[in-house]
């Protein structure tokens, strides 16, 4: 998963009170604790259908598309890409169409711009930020979803997930893939050796980190080479500490990045980032560590991995799968601890957007909004769907199943990734804006004021004032 792009689209999401956020976080904490030690590879008992509501024999209606060809662009790589191709293969089987996956680069809007300028846009693109959808609409690139896709979306998604795919009241995006970005994964053997327990508050997290360090293992692995991971760290701290109202205001740039609440969040982050013995490789090492390696180095190395914990979303499981560690036994997870009154609940996602308004492209959008499509990739792991209509027992382990059910149970009560709501130049471009400033801050966490000033200058330029 990544983060990025443009302004107010996520303001349409139904906003929650602190009580609702606390309830959602509490449900997640209970779910993860309940299944944290489960090493079952299955998703539960045969009869346990979790939150799924799909009826036996239910099937999305797709047209015959023999002879039609489609291109789908996305930034996904590796296992994530291969698993998505299995979903596309089933679409081919059902319709007779031929679908080609087109690897895209971040930022995807720039990639799409070059393709469109060359007269060769993809039929559908997976956009990893609501702001990118708005940009695509504003540029006249994106096409509204047709009646069948909109109907399928309405049957299978909560209103909040529908709304973040809208621009000016029209439906453009199908949020096919979601992420729970408020999780910390840990090496169970490291915690056992350190005598550490899962923390519930920030202070407890710092104490746990010290215990891990004292046992001879560096506490945290940070994928600082990818700036989006650092924005995710900030957003969880800020949401919990400053609260949802301030979070919404900062996301829309209604308050400045020089606000005292931002100073407090950066100062809090520095309690981990600024302690070189707490970050694998120190700041310089973290800034050379890409996200996949930040995960795998936490779950390899036997008794002496490079780190005991790594922060990121549910999709970490894909990378854990590249090691010998088993989710639920060797690799466990706890909710991002409460920094303020409540634990944060931050989500992200990838939306299918139509760029060529054809029968085939609209059919693919319809397929990606269906429970059948979600179920195919859910079985393969490393995937979380906001689709509420498929059988959650297909998730490959109890941890993923509970994370998914918690997301569905939250309904509209979630906060979307803040940097995804920003203009791409600020919140979603490698080497620029928030990504670059937080990388610089990781390198020098004492310069809180300097980081705030740079963040505000870049935000003001990107938001247009």
C-alpha positions in Angstrom: 0.0 0.0 0.0 1.0 3.6 -0.6 -0.2 7.0 0.2 -0.8 10.1 -1.8 -2.9 12.8 -3.3 -5.5 15.7 -3.6 -7.7 17.6 -1.3 -11.3 17.3 0.1 -12.7 14.1 -1.3 -12.4 12.2 1.9 -14.2 15.0 3.8 -17.3 13.3 2.4 -16.7 10.3 4.7 -19.0 10.3 7.7 -16.9 11.6 10.6 -17.0 10.0 14.0 -17.0 11.0 17.6 -14.2 10.1 20.0 -16.6 7.5 21.5 -17.1 5.8 18.1 -13.4 5.8 17.5 -12.8 4.3 20.9 -15.4 1.6 20.3 -13.8 0.7 16.9 -10.3 0.6 18.4 -11.6 -1.4 21.4 -13.2 -4.0 19.1 -10.0 -4.3 17.1 -7.9 -4.7 20.2 -10.3 -7.4 21.5 -10.3 -9.2 18.1 -6.5 -9.2 17.8 -6.0 -10.4 21.4 -8.5 -13.1 20.9 -6.7 -14.5 17.9 -3.1 -13.5 18.5 -1.9 -16.9 19.4 -3.9 -18.8 16.8 -1.7 -20.7 14.4 -4.6 -22.0 12.3 -4.1 -21.5 8.6 -7.8 -21.6 8.0 -10.2 -18.8 8.5 -12.3 -20.5 11.2 -14.8 -23.3 11.4 -16.7 -24.4 8.3 -19.9 -22.9 9.7 -18.3 -19.6 10.8 -19.2 -17.1 8.2 -18.1 -14.1 10.3 -19.6 -10.9 8.9 -20.2 -12.3 5.5 -23.7 -12.1 4.0 -23.2 -13.7 0.6 -26.0 -16.1 -0.3 -25.1 -19.6 -1.7 -25.2 -19.4 -5.5 -25.1 -15.6 -5.5 -23.2 -14.4 -8.6 -22.4 -11.0 -10.1 -23.8 -10.7 -13.6 -21.1 -10.0 -16.3 -21.5 -9.6 -20.0 -19.8 -11.8 -22.7 -16.8 -10.0 -24.0 -15.2 -12.4 -26.4 -12.5 -10.7 -28.4 -12.3 -7.7 -26.1 -8.9 -6.6 -24.7 -8.3 -4.5 -21.5 -5.4 -3.0 -19.8 -5.3 -2.5 -16.0 -2.6 -0.3 -14.5 -1.5 -0.5 -10.8 1.7 0.2 -8.8 1.5 -3.3 -7.2 4.5 -5.5 -7.5 5.6 -9.0 -6.4 3.1 -11.2 -4.6 0.5 -8.5 -4.5 0.6 -8.2 -8.2 0.5 -11.9 -8.8 -2.5 -12.4 -6.5 -4.4 -9.6 -8.3 -3.7 -11.3 -11.6 -5.6 -14.3 -10.3 -8.6 -12.1 -9.9 -8.2 -10.8 -13.4 -7.8 -14.3 -14.7 -11.2 -15.3 -13.3 -12.7 -12.2 -15.0 -11.2 -13.4 -18.3 -12.7 -16.9 -17.7 -16.2 -15.5 -17.0 -16.3 -13.0 -19.8 -13.9 -14.1 -22.5 -12.0 -10.8 -22.4 -8.2 -10.6 -22.4 -6.8 -8.5 -19.5 -3.2 -7.3 -19.4 -1.7 -6.0 -16.2 0.4 -2.8 -16.7 2.9 -2.1 -14.0 2.8 1.6 -13.0 5.2 3.8 -11.1 4.6 6.1 -8.2 3.2 8.6 -8.4 0.6 6.9 -10.6 -1.1 10.1 -11.7 2.2 11.2 -13.4 2.4 7.7 -15.0 -1.1 8.0 -16.2 -0.5 11.5 -17.5 2.3 10.2 -19.7 0.2 7.3 -21.0 -2.7 9.6 -21.8 -0.4 12.2 -23.5 0.8 9.3 -25.7 -2.7 8.3 -26.6 -2.6 5.0 -24.7 -4.4 5.3 -21.4 -5.2 2.0 -19.6 -8.9 1.0 -19.5 -8.9 0.8 -15.7 -6.3 2.0 -13.1 -6.0 1.2 -9.4 -5.5 4.5 -7.7 -4.1 4.4 -4.2 -5.5 7.7 -3.0 -8.9 9.5 -3.1 -7.0 12.7 -4.1 -5.7 10.9 -7.2 -9.3 10.2 -8.2 -10.2 13.8 -7.9 -7.2 14.8 -9.9 -8.1 12.3 -12.6 -11.7 13.7 -12.7 -10.5 17.3 -12.7 -8.2 16.6 -15.7 -11.1 14.9 -17.5 -9.4 11.5 -17.5 -11.7 9.5 -15.3 -15.1 8.2 -16.3 -18.1 7.8 -14.0 -19.1 4.3 -13.0 -22.0 2.8 -15.0 -25.3 1.6 -13.6 -24.2 -2.0 -13.0 -21.0 -1.2 -11.3 -22.7 1.4 -9.1 -25.4 -1.1 -8.2 -22.9 -3.7 -7.3 -21.0 -1.2 -5.2 -24.2 -0.1 -3.4 -25.0 -3.7 -2.5 -21.6 -4.6 -1.1 -20.1 -1.5 0.5 -20.9 0.8 3.4 -21.8 4.4 2.6 -18.5 5.7 3.8 -16.5 3.5 1.4 -18.8 4.5 -1.4 -18.5 8.2 -0.6 -14.7 8.3 -0.7 -14.9 7.1 -4.4 -17.2 10.0 -5.3 -16.3 13.4 -6.8 -18.9 16.1 -6.8 -21.6 13.5 -6.0 -20.7 11.1 -8.9 -19.3 7.7 -8.3 -15.9 7.2 -9.9 -14.1 4.7 -7.7 -14.5 1.1 -6.4 -12.4 0.6 -3.3 -11.4 -2.9 -4.1 -8.5 -3.1 -1.6 -8.4 -1.6 1.9 -5.8 -1.5 4.7 -5.9 -1.3 8.4 -2.9 1.0 9.0 -3.0 1.0 12.8 -1.1 -2.2 13.6 2.3 -3.1 15.0 3.7 -6.6 14.1 6.2 -8.3 16.4 8.5 -11.2 16.6 6.9 -13.5 19.2 10.2 -15.1 20.1 11.9 -11.7 20.8 9.0 -10.7 23.0 9.1 -14.0 24.9 12.9 -13.7 25.4 12.5 -10.1 26.6 9.6 -10.9 28.9 7.6 -8.3 27.1 3.8 -8.0 26.7 1.7 -6.3 24.1 1.5 -2.6 25.0 -1.8 -0.6 24.9 -0.5 2.9 25.4 2.4 4.9 24.0 4.2 4.9 27.4 3.9 1.1 27.5 5.2 0.9 24.0 8.3 2.8 25.0 8.7 0.5 28.0 8.3 -2.6 25.8 10.9 -1.2 23.4 13.4 -0.7 26.3 12.8 -4.3 27.4 13.4 -5.6 23.9 16.6 -3.5 23.7 17.8 -4.7 27.0 17.4 -8.3 25.8 19.9 -7.6 23.0 17.6 -6.9 20.0 16.9 -3.5 18.4 13.2 -2.6 19.1 12.0 -1.2 15.8 12.5 -1.7 12.1 11.5 1.4 10.0 11.2 1.4 6.2 12.4 5.0 6.0 13.5 4.7 2.3 9.7 4.8 1.5 8.4 8.1 2.8 4.8 6.8 3.0 5.6 4.6 5.9 6.7 7.7 7.9 3.5 9.6 7.1 1.6 6.6 8.4 3.6 6.7 11.7 2.8 10.4 12.0 -1.0 10.0 11.3 -1.5 7.3 14.0 0.3 9.4 16.6 -1.5 12.6 15.5 -5.0 11.1 15.3 -4.7 9.5 18.8 -3.1 12.6 20.4 -4.8 15.5 18.7 -8.1 13.8 18.1 -10.4 13.3 15.0 -11.5 16.9 14.7 -8.0 18.3 14.4 -7.1 15.3 12.2 -9.8 16.3 9.7 -8.8 20.0 9.9 -5.1 19.2 9.2 -6.1 16.8 6.4 -7.9 19.7 4.6 -5.2 22.2 5.6 -7.8 24.2 7.6 -5.1 24.4 10.3 -1.4 24.9 9.5 1.4 22.4 10.0 2.9 25.0 12.4 0.0 24.3 14.8 1.0 23.2 18.3 -0.7 19.9 17.8 1.8 19.0 15.0 4.7 20.0 17.3 3.3 17.7 20.0 3.0 14.8 17.5 6.5 15.2 16.1 8.0 15.5 19.5 6.3 12.3 20.5 7.5 10.5 17.4 11.0 11.7 18.2 10.8 9.6 21.4 11.4 6.6 19.1 12.9 8.0 16.0 15.4 10.1 18.0 16.7 7.2 19.9 19.2 5.6 17.5 19.4 2.4 19.5 15.7 2.0 19.1 15.8 1.9 15.2 17.5 -0.8 13.3 20.6 0.7 11.6 19.9 4.1 13.2 18.4 6.8 11.0 20.9 6.3 8.2 20.1 2.6 8.1 16.3 3.2 8.2 16.5 5.6 5.4 18.2 3.0 3.2 15.6 0.3 4.2 12.6 -0.1 1.9 9.3 -1.3 3.3 9.5 -5.0 2.3 13.0 -5.3 3.9 11.7 -3.6 7.1 9.3 -6.4 7.5 11.5 -9.4 6.5 14.4 -8.3 8.7 12.0 -8.4 11.7 11.2 -12.1 11.1 14.5 -13.5 10.0 17.7 -14.1 11.8 16.5 -16.6 14.4 17.2 -15.4 18.0 18.9 -12.3 16.7 16.7 -10.6 14.1 17.6 -7.0 13.1 14.5 -5.8 15.0 11.7 -7.0 17.3 8.8 -4.9 15.9 7.7 -3.3 12.7 4.8 -0.8 12.2 2.5 -1.0 9.2 -0.8 -2.3 8.0 -2.4 -5.7 7.6 -0.6 -6.0 4.2 2.6 -6.8 6.1 1.4 -10.4 6.0 2.5 -10.6 2.3 6.0 -9.8 3.3 6.0 -12.1 6.3 5.0 -14.8 3.9 8.4 -14.4 2.2 10.0 -15.6 5.5 9.7 -18.8 7.4 7.7 -17.0 10.1 4.1 -18.0 10.6 1.4 -15.4 11.2 -0.3 -16.0 14.5 2.6 -17.9 16.1 6.0 -16.5 15.1 4.6 -13.2 13.9 1.9 -11.6 16.0 0.2 -8.2 16.0 -1.3 -5.6 18.3 -3.2 -2.4 17.6 -1.2 0.8 17.4 -1.2 2.0 21.1 -3.2 4.9 22.3 -1.1 8.1 22.5 -4.0 10.2 23.7 -7.4 9.3 24.9 -8.1 6.6 22.3 -6.1 4.3 20.1 -6.1 5.4 16.4 -8.0 3.7 13.6 -6.5 4.7 10.3 -7.4 3.1 7.0 -6.2 3.3 3.4 -7.2 1.7 0.1 -6.9 1.3 -3.6 -9.8 2.1 -6.0 -10.5 0.9 -9.4 -11.2 3.9 -11.7 -12.4 3.7 -15.4 -10.3 5.6 -17.9 -12.0 4.3 -21.1 -15.7 4.2 -20.9 -16.3 0.9 -22.6 -18.6 -2.0 -21.9 -15.5 -4.1 -21.0 -14.0 -1.5 -18.6 -17.4 -1.0 -16.8 -17.7 -4.8 -16.5 -14.3 -5.0 -14.9 -15.3 -2.3 -12.4 -18.5 -4.3 -11.7 -16.4 -7.4 -11.1 -14.0 -5.7 -8.7 -17.0 -4.5 -6.7 -18.3 -8.0 -6.3 -17.9 -10.4 -3.4 -16.6 -13.1 -5.7 -13.6 -11.0 -6.8 -12.8 -10.0 -3.2 -13.0 -13.6 -2.1 -10.4 -14.8 -4.6 -7.7 -12.5 -3.3 -8.7 -12.7 0.3 -7.9 -16.5 0.2 -4.4 -15.7 -0.9 -3.5 -13.5 2.1 -2.0 -10.1 2.5 -5.3 -8.5 1.4 -8.1 -6.8 3.2 -11.4 -5.9 1.5 -14.0 -3.3 2.6 -16.6 -5.5 0.7 -19.1 -6.5 3.4 -20.9 -9.2 1.3 -18.4 -12.0 1.0 -17.7 -14.9 3.4 -14.8 -13.8 5.7 -14.0 -17.4 6.6 -12.0 -17.5 3.3 -9.2 -15.4 4.9 -6.2 -17.7 5.3 -5.7 -17.2 9.0 -7.6 -16.1 12.1 -5.6 -12.9 12.4 -6.5 -11.6 9.0 -10.1 -12.7 9.4 -10.5 -10.7 12.6 -8.8 -7.6 11.2 -11.2 -7.7 8.2 -14.2 -8.2 10.4 -13.2 -5.3 12.6 -13.0 -3.1 9.5 -16.4 -4.2 8.3 -17.9 -3.8 11.8 -16.7 -0.2 11.9 -19.0 0.7 9.0 -18.5 4.4 8.3 -16.6 4.9 11.5 -13.0 5.2 10.3 -10.5 7.8 9.3 -8.8 7.6 5.9 -5.0 8.1 5.6 -4.3 11.8 5.9 -1.6 12.0 3.3 -3.9 10.3 0.8 -6.2 13.4 1.2 -3.5 15.9 0.4 -2.5 17.1 -3.1 -0.1 14.6 -4.5 2.7 17.1 -4.6 2.6 17.3 -0.8 1.3 13.9 0.4 2.3 11.4 -2.3 5.5 12.1 -4.2 8.8 10.4 -3.5 11.5 12.8 -2.6 9.1 15.7 -2.1 6.6 17.3 0.3 5.6 15.4 3.4 7.5 12.2 2.4 10.8 14.1 2.1 10.3 16.3 5.2 9.6 13.3 7.4 12.6 11.5 6.0 14.7 14.6 7.0 13.0 14.6 10.4 13.9 10.9 10.9 17.5 12.0 10.2 17.3 14.9 12.6 14.4 14.5 15.1 15.6 17.4 17.2 14.5 19.9 14.6 10.8 19.9 15.2 10.3 23.6 14.3 12.3 23.2 11.1 10.2 20.2 10.1 7.0 22.1 10.8 8.1 25.1 8.8 9.0 23.0 5.8 5.8 21.0 6.0 3.7 24.1 6.1 5.6 25.8 3.2 5.1 22.7 1.1 1.5 22.2 2.1 0.6 25.9 1.4 2.1 25.6 -2.1 0.4 22.3 -2.8 -3.0 23.3 -1.5 -2.8 26.7 -3.2 -2.6 29.0 -0.2 
